[in-house]
Amino acid sequence: MRENSPIEALIHLVQNTVAQCRVQDRGNATLIEALECFQQSRLLPIYERTQKAKKKKYVLSLVGLTNVGKSTLMEALLGVPAPKKNGPATAIPVEYHHGDNWNLRVFHKDTSSAVETFDDPKKIDARLRQLVVDVTPKAAESTKWVTVSGPVPLLKDGLVMADTPGFGAAQIGEEDGSHQKRLEDFIRNKIDRIYFCIAAGDTWAISDTEKQFYQMFSELCGHVVVTKWEGSESEKEKYRSHYQDIFPSATFIFTNAKMTEENGLQRLKDILEKHTTAEKRVHISEQEMSEAFDSFLNYMETVHNITSIPWSSFSLKSFLSSISERPEMSDISMRLKESNS
């Protein structure tokens, strides 16, 4: 019989504890509500990301409104030209893969085109503009995506990066919302993890469109990348405090692709490096689970003054067994044992 993974064991622990509390019916309404909310908003998204993390080909995407700086950031991260345009964009995503040579391929709805080969990645820029930026809505409608492959070190172990068109802006000449639908379908069918990009700007404002789009795909998102950032360390903390409720399960990264690596770009590169293999990705998901569980226990103690949760004993043993070989979860293990001693 297959042993449950830590995230599966924790979900079972929460579910069985809720069921036990309902049977006992001893004024546990607050605890039940908190456990169910924790499962729905934190654990299930982490479970979905963990399942996707095991895939050999793993697609990570920058997603955000038009003109928040996704393509500029992609170019800075990979060192490969990314299509850029001010104003409404096409609905054609670009995937970046590792390869021995520089190639470009267009995938149409009916068939794929012949491979185009380049001796210099800089020459890809002009071709991408023809295929992705300077195209008519009709051409955009017939194209599913474009791939660029070449010797990009970050992608050598199977990681794929996808630069998606901005949401919230229709393609010129397009009135039926098909741009948005194609983008949403691409994310649902092709993307395993999202880095949600928001431009800092002068007012730090986050639009309702951004909030709604994030909610639509929040289970894929573990990080919010604040682009064009020029604030101080204290302002970063202020920004986090102000917007954490909107992005409850996400970690903030502050970047400015046009400035030095001290402004978060190197940190983002380091995080991406941790996504390059399935083993690393699963480890990240388990860290997220551990942090989420620790935050939940702190919340119950500080907000509801509940220091001892009546966990389902069998499920608790199963969860503790699942994390027994993981030193990074020793604090959680000790905390649970102490509270149930």
Stockholm file with secondary structure:
# STOCKHOLM 1.0

chainA/1-341         MRENSPIEALIHLVQNTVAQCRVQDRGNATLIEALECFQQSRLLPIYERTQKAKKKKYVLSLVGLTNVGKSTLMEALLGVPAPKKNGPATAIPVEYHHGDNWNLRVFHKDTSSAVETFDDPKKIDARLRQLVVDVTPKAAESTKWVTVSGPVPLLKDGLVMADTPGFGAAQIGEEDGSHQKRLEDFIRNKIDRIYFCIAAGDTWAISDTEKQFYQMFSELCGHVVVTKWEGSESEKEKYRSHYQDIFPSATFIFTNAKMTEENGLQRLKDILEKHTTAEKRVHISEQEMSEAFDSFLNYMETVHNITSIPWSSFSLKSFLSSISERPEMSDISMRLKESNS
#=GR chainA/1-341 SS CCCCCHHHHHHHHHHHHHHHHHHHCSSCHHHHHHHHHHIIIIIHHHHHHHHHHTCSSEEEEEEEBTTSSHHHHHHHHHSSCCCCCSSSCCSCCEEEEECSSEEEEEEESSCBCCCEEESSTHHHHHHHIIIIISCCHHHHHHEEEEEEEECCGGGTTSEEEEECCCBSCCCTTCCSSHHHHHHHHHHHHHCSEEEEEEECTTTCCCCHHHHHHHHHTGGGEEEEEEESCCCCHHHHHHHHHHHTTTSTTCEEEECCTTSCGGGTHHHHHHHHHTTSSHHHHHHHHHHHHHHHHHHHHHHHHHHHCCCCCCCCHHHHHHHHHHTTTCGGGHHHHHHHHHHTC
#=GC SS_cons         CCCCCHHHHHHHHHHHHHHHHHHHCSSCHHHHHHHHHHIIIIIHHHHHHHHHHTCSSEEEEEEEBTTSSHHHHHHHHHSSCCCCCSSSCCSCCEEEEECSSEEEEEEESSCBCCCEEESSTHHHHHHHIIIIISCCHHHHHHEEEEEEEECCGGGTTSEEEEECCCBSCCCTTCCSSHHHHHHHHHHHHHCSEEEEEEECTTTCCCCHHHHHHHHHTGGGEEEEEEESCCCCHHHHHHHHHHHTTTSTTCEEEECCTTSCGGGTHHHHHHHHHTTSSHHHHHHHHHHHHHHHHHHHHHHHHHHHCCCCCCCCHHHHHHHHHHTTTCGGGHHHHHHHHHHTC
//
